[in-house]
Amino acid sequence: MLRDRRFRQPSFIELFTPKLVTILREGYGLADLRADAIAGLTVAIVALPLSMAFAIASGLSPDRGLYTAIVGGFLVSALGGSRFQIGGPAGAFIVLVFSIVQRQGYDGLALATMMAGVILLVVGLLRGGTYIKYIPFPVTVGFTAGIAVIIFASQLKELLGLDVPHEPAALAPKLAALWEAHGSVRPATIAVSALALAVILGLRRFRPHWPGMLIAVVLCAGATAALHLDVETIGSRFGGVPQTLPAPAAPAFDLARLRALLPDALTIALLGAIESLLSAVVADGMSGRRHRSNCELAAQGIANIVAPIFGGMPVTGTIARTATNVRSGAKGPIAGVLHAAFLLAFMLVAAPLAAFIPLASLGAVLAVVSWNMAEKKEFVALLKASRGDALVLLSTFLLTIFEDLTMGIGVGVTLGAFLFLHRLAESVEVQTGESFLDEDQADDYGGQRPAYDSAAASDAQVMVYKISGAIFFGASTTVSAALDEIGRYPRVFIFDFSEAPLVDSTAARALESFVARLRRAGTVVCVAGARPGVRRALLSAGLHEPETLYAGTVADARRRVSPTPPTTDREPGLTGAAIAGRA
């Protein structure tokens, strides 16, 4: 009974119960609430400048970022499958959101975000969260580094005070436009940018627990107002920040617009799923807890459906704010809920003061964010790891920078899949333990080949061919070619599949073709050691009894096809001339 309880599959209710409910069931006291309140306030202080900066860099007004952090952050924490996840706008979306806003306006972005929310909700309910782990690591490093480069380039205008009326979205035209405007550099703006960077980096070095970004923004705002600096501010560009949430309103849509926005929605959903689950994994590593990936995706979906109704932008899990939440001593999701409440209080009370914030200080914040986003050590390590990993990494990185994020991820995943299949095909071995795809080498190379056994080679009646590894379409041609090189047909041919974890339909058809030729030559064919999945694939390809015999082991196969047991007790696998053509 105990074994059944331990290994049974969790129910739907168990999989999608929010961690907030789990925390309350475990017992939640005043001390826990106090710890969550402190953590929530700390995260809100970090999130305040970041939310506005991400929105401005995405081509939106700063209040859009605040709405997203308040509404999306509340829903992600209240409904999510992670104890510590903090939801809100993220730097990874800047490039994508900016592109959508340029093409479709805010209404198009809102509709695409809601469509992405529906996709995430469906994927979560269908339990597709576990498949996100199949995104290759070089792809995540590549597109993250590419996004970091684009974010930094997008902030050069704010950092230098350049006058660029129409800044292109693509990197190369953007850099060209910025260079053409280099004569409009404002010394006061550069001074404010330098002050913000100095404060952020200095506090990170000497007072790492202080909210350096918020302090830098406040100091720069105070200096700009006191000295009447000629620096662009939130008030001069956007007219300030509203003090209340907007009334809920859904964007208008029709079938044609839904079709046009579907690619953008799919990209938002994919990027949001990757970012949120990576953030949840980081939180698990820091806290020792485990998140529910499908519940987390469902919560992210709901947040992305609701946030645009209140004027928000795409929502995802945010690694930096989630890590801050864990380090601040949070006990559970209530810290994330309180973080959203604190942000709402800040907006209600201090929104008029936001008008004094210089955009150069927010540009400095994003410059630091972009530097932190780029996983520099991992990037260099992957370049040195192998040519395949370097190819996937650089393809994703360069396409993200010079083309778009969707193409970068698509090409990276495709190349990563081909690289995996190639490596999997290389792992298929026959008899001697050598890879089929190894380069040609001398017969006595390295002294690693087994000694020649003339007794085994003289057994012309029974041939045993042992195939190890996953036999799939990537290796089927090579396996088939090796089988075809056998120069004679014995009385009995035994396939040893005891070390083959799978055989796909392509490989099974190739084996069926080879077996058909053996049968036409009068050879008895037996399959030994096939696992249930392998046997099903072979049966589906037409390898049925009695034409093809099945046995549990090679020894069983020998007894089944021979009226007299073999007189020797040799290792199965190198009998007959099984490796003729490979010497």
SVG drawing of the C-alpha trace seen along z (x, -y; Angstrom):
<svg xmlns="http://www.w3.org/2000/svg" viewBox="-14 -75 62 107">
<polyline fill="none" stroke="black" stroke-width="0.4" points="0.0,0.0 2.8,-2.4 4.5,-1.7 1.3,-2.5 1.0,-5.9 4.6,-6.8 4.6,-6.0 1.1,-6.8 0.6,-9.6 -0.6,-12.9 -4.1,-13.9 -5.2,-16.9 -6.1,-18.8 -2.8,-18.0 -0.8,-19.2 -2.7,-22.5 -3.1,-23.4 -1.4,-26.8 1.6,-27.0 -0.3,-29.7 -2.9,-27.0 0.0,-24.6 1.6,-27.2 -1.7,-28.0 -2.3,-24.2 1.1,-23.8 0.3,-26.5 0.9,-30.2 1.6,-32.4 2.3,-36.0 6.1,-35.4 5.7,-34.1 3.6,-37.1 6.2,-39.5 9.0,-37.8 6.9,-37.9 6.1,-41.6 9.8,-42.5 10.6,-40.4 7.7,-41.8 8.7,-45.4 12.3,-44.7 11.3,-43.2 8.9,-46.1 11.7,-48.6 13.8,-46.6 10.8,-46.2 9.7,-49.9 12.5,-51.3 12.8,-48.1 9.2,-48.0 9.2,-51.5 12.5,-51.1 11.4,-47.9 8.2,-49.6 10.0,-52.7 12.7,-50.5 9.8,-48.5 8.4,-51.7 5.6,-52.1 4.9,-54.6 6.3,-53.8 2.9,-53.2 2.4,-50.1 5.3,-48.4 3.8,-49.3 0.4,-47.9 2.1,-44.7 4.0,-44.3 1.0,-45.0 -1.7,-42.9 0.6,-40.2 2.8,-39.9 -0.3,-39.4 -1.8,-36.7 1.5,-34.8 2.1,-34.6 -1.5,-33.9 -2.0,-31.1 1.5,-29.9 3.2,-26.6 6.3,-28.2 6.7,-29.4 9.0,-32.3 8.3,-33.3 7.9,-37.0 6.1,-37.9 6.2,-41.1 7.7,-42.7 11.1,-41.3 14.1,-42.5 13.8,-39.4 10.6,-40.8 12.0,-44.3 13.1,-43.5 9.9,-41.5 7.5,-44.0 9.2,-47.0 8.8,-45.2 5.1,-44.4 4.4,-48.0 6.1,-49.4 4.1,-47.2 0.7,-46.8 0.5,-49.5 -0.4,-48.9 -3.8,-47.3 -1.9,-44.7 0.5,-44.0 -2.4,-43.6 -4.2,-41.1 -1.0,-39.2 -0.3,-39.0 -3.8,-37.7 -3.4,-35.1 -0.1,-34.1 -1.8,-33.8 -4.4,-31.4 -1.6,-29.3 0.3,-29.1 -2.8,-28.2 -3.6,-25.4 0.0,-24.1 -0.1,-24.1 -3.4,-22.2 -2.1,-19.7 0.9,-19.2 3.4,-20.4 5.6,-22.2 8.1,-19.4 8.8,-19.8 10.4,-23.2 13.5,-21.5 14.2,-20.3 15.2,-23.8 19.0,-23.3 21.2,-25.2 23.2,-26.9 19.9,-28.3 19.0,-29.9 22.5,-31.4 22.5,-32.6 19.2,-34.4 19.7,-35.8 23.1,-37.3 21.6,-38.6 18.8,-40.3 21.3,-41.8 23.2,-43.4 20.1,-44.8 18.9,-46.2 22.2,-48.0 22.2,-49.4 18.6,-50.6 19.7,-52.6 22.6,-54.5 20.1,-57.2 19.1,-57.7 22.6,-57.4 24.0,-60.0 20.9,-62.2 20.9,-61.8 18.2,-63.4 16.9,-60.4 13.3,-61.1 12.7,-57.7 14.9,-55.0 14.9,-51.8 14.2,-48.5 16.9,-46.5 20.4,-46.7 22.4,-47.7 20.1,-50.5 19.7,-51.6 23.5,-51.9 23.7,-53.8 21.0,-56.3 22.7,-56.8 26.0,-57.5 24.3,-60.1 23.0,-61.8 26.3,-61.8 26.5,-65.6 23.4,-66.0 25.1,-64.5 24.1,-66.3 26.9,-66.6 24.3,-66.9 22.7,-63.6 26.1,-61.9 26.8,-63.3 23.5,-61.9 24.1,-58.5 27.6,-58.4 26.2,-59.3 23.6,-56.5 26.1,-53.9 28.6,-55.0 26.0,-54.7 24.6,-51.3 28.1,-49.8 29.5,-51.4 26.6,-50.2 26.8,-46.7 30.5,-46.6 30.3,-48.1 26.7,-47.8 25.3,-44.8 22.1,-44.5 21.0,-48.1 18.6,-48.8 21.2,-50.4 19.0,-50.9 16.3,-52.7 18.8,-54.8 20.5,-55.8 17.2,-56.8 16.2,-58.9 19.6,-60.7 19.6,-61.4 16.0,-62.8 16.9,-65.0 20.1,-66.3 18.2,-67.0 15.4,-68.9 17.8,-70.8 20.3,-71.8 17.6,-72.4 19.6,-70.2 18.7,-70.0 17.8,-66.3 14.8,-64.5 12.6,-63.1 9.5,-60.9 7.4,-64.1 8.9,-65.9 8.3,-62.8 5.3,-61.1 3.6,-63.7 4.0,-61.7 2.5,-58.5 -1.2,-58.0 -2.0,-57.4 -4.6,-54.7 -5.1,-51.5 -7.0,-52.0 -10.5,-50.7 -10.5,-47.2 -10.9,-47.1 -10.3,-44.3 -8.8,-45.1 -11.0,-44.7 -10.2,-41.8 -11.4,-39.9 -10.3,-36.6 -7.9,-38.4 -6.1,-40.2 -5.9,-37.0 -4.2,-35.3 -1.8,-38.2 -0.8,-38.2 -0.5,-34.5 3.3,-34.3 3.9,-37.1 1.7,-35.3 3.5,-32.1 6.8,-33.8 5.6,-35.6 4.3,-32.3 7.5,-30.4 9.7,-33.1 7.5,-33.5 7.5,-29.8 11.2,-29.6 11.9,-32.6 9.3,-31.7 10.4,-28.1 14.1,-29.0 13.3,-31.5 11.4,-28.8 14.3,-26.4 16.7,-29.1 14.3,-29.6 14.3,-25.8 18.1,-25.7 18.3,-28.6 15.5,-27.3 15.7,-23.5 12.0,-23.4 10.3,-22.2 7.9,-24.0 5.0,-22.6 5.9,-23.5 2.4,-23.0 0.7,-24.9 3.2,-27.7 2.5,-27.8 -1.2,-28.0 -0.7,-30.9 1.5,-32.7 -1.2,-32.2 -3.9,-33.7 -1.6,-36.6 -1.0,-37.3 -4.7,-37.2 -5.6,-39.6 -2.7,-42.1 -3.5,-43.6 -7.1,-44.2 -5.6,-46.6 -3.2,-48.2 -0.2,-45.9 2.3,-44.1 3.6,-40.5 4.2,-38.9 6.8,-36.3 8.8,-35.1 11.7,-37.4 14.9,-35.8 16.5,-38.8 13.4,-39.7 12.7,-36.1 16.3,-35.7 15.9,-38.9 12.7,-37.5 14.4,-34.3 17.4,-36.1 15.1,-38.5 13.7,-35.6 10.4,-35.1 8.3,-32.2 6.0,-31.7 3.8,-33.3 2.3,-35.9 5.6,-37.8 4.9,-38.1 1.3,-39.2 2.5,-41.8 5.1,-43.0 2.3,-43.8 0.3,-45.6 3.4,-47.7 3.8,-48.7 0.2,-49.7 0.7,-51.8 3.8,-53.5 1.8,-54.4 -1.1,-55.8 1.1,-57.9 4.2,-58.8 3.2,-58.8 3.6,-62.6 7.3,-62.3 8.0,-59.9 7.7,-62.8 11.1,-64.0 13.0,-60.8 15.5,-61.4 15.4,-58.8 19.2,-58.7 19.0,-57.1 16.6,-54.4 19.0,-53.9 21.8,-53.3 19.6,-50.7 19.0,-48.8 22.6,-49.0 23.5,-47.2 20.6,-44.8 21.8,-43.9 25.4,-43.3 24.0,-41.0 21.7,-39.2 24.6,-38.2 25.8,-34.9 29.4,-35.6 31.1,-32.7 28.6,-30.2 29.0,-31.9 32.7,-31.5 32.5,-27.9 30.1,-26.9 32.4,-28.3 35.1,-26.1 33.0,-23.0 32.5,-21.7 32.0,-22.9 28.4,-21.8 27.5,-23.7 29.4,-26.8 27.4,-26.6 24.1,-26.5 25.2,-29.3 26.5,-31.7 23.6,-31.0 21.0,-31.9 23.0,-34.9 23.7,-36.4 20.1,-35.8 18.6,-37.3 20.8,-40.4 20.5,-40.9 17.3,-39.3 14.7,-38.6 14.2,-36.6 11.8,-34.2 14.2,-33.2 17.0,-33.0 15.2,-30.6 13.8,-28.6 17.1,-28.1 18.9,-27.4 16.4,-24.7 16.5,-23.1 20.3,-23.0 20.4,-21.8 18.0,-18.9 20.2,-17.9 23.3,-18.1 21.6,-15.8 20.5,-13.4 24.0,-13.2 25.4,-12.5 22.8,-9.9 23.6,-8.2 27.2,-8.2 26.4,-6.3 25.0,-3.3 27.5,-0.4 27.8,3.1 29.6,6.0 33.1,4.6 31.8,1.5 33.0,-0.9 30.9,-3.7 29.5,-3.3 30.4,-6.9 34.0,-6.8 36.7,-7.8 38.7,-4.9 41.6,-3.7 44.3,-1.1 43.3,2.5 45.6,2.5 44.9,-1.1 45.6,-1.7 45.8,2.1 42.1,1.9 40.6,4.5 39.8,7.9 42.1,10.8 41.1,12.8 39.1,15.9 39.4,18.5 37.0,20.8 34.3,18.2 34.9,17.2 34.7,20.8 31.1,21.2 29.4,20.7 26.0,22.0 24.9,19.3 25.6,15.6 24.8,13.3 24.7,9.5 24.5,7.4 23.3,3.8 23.6,1.3 22.2,-2.1 19.1,-3.9 18.4,-2.7 16.4,-5.5 16.2,-7.2 19.5,-9.0 21.4,-5.7 19.2,-3.4 21.0,-4.0 24.4,-3.3 23.1,-0.1 21.4,1.1 24.6,0.5 26.6,2.5 24.1,5.3 24.2,5.4 28.0,5.8 27.6,9.3 29.0,11.5 27.1,14.7 23.9,15.9 24.1,18.3 21.6,21.0 20.6,18.9 20.8,15.2 20.2,13.8 19.6,10.1 20.7,9.3 18.7,6.2 19.4,6.5 21.2,3.1 19.0,1.3 16.6,-1.0 14.5,-1.9 13.9,-1.2 11.9,-3.8 9.7,-3.1 12.3,-4.1 15.0,-1.8 12.4,1.0 11.5,0.8 15.2,1.0 15.6,4.1 12.5,5.7 13.9,5.2 17.2,6.9 15.3,9.8 13.2,10.3 16.4,10.9 17.6,13.3 14.4,15.3 14.5,15.5 18.0,17.1 16.6,19.7 18.0,18.2 16.1,18.5 15.9,15.1 15.5,14.7 15.3,11.6 16.7,11.8 16.5,9.5 14.1,7.0 12.4,4.8 8.6,4.3 8.8,1.0 11.4,2.4 9.4,5.5 6.3,3.4 8.2,1.4 9.5,4.5 6.0,6.2 4.6,3.0 7.2,3.2 6.0,6.7 8.5,8.9 5.9,11.3 6.2,14.9 6.6,17.6 8.6,15.9 10.7,14.0 11.2,15.8 11.6,14.0 13.5,15.1 14.4,13.6 18.2,14.0 20.8,15.1 21.1,18.4 17.3,18.9 17.4,18.1 20.2,20.6 18.2,23.3 15.0,22.4 16.6,22.5 19.0,25.5 17.9,29.0 21.2,29.5 22.7,27.0 25.9,25.3 29.0,27.2 30.8,24.0 29.8,21.4 31.3,18.4 30.2,14.8 27.3,14.1 27.9,11.3 31.0,12.3 29.9,15.6 30.2,16.4 31.5,13.7 29.2,11.1 31.5,8.3 32.6,9.2 32.9,6.1 33.9,4.0 37.5,5.3"/>
</svg>
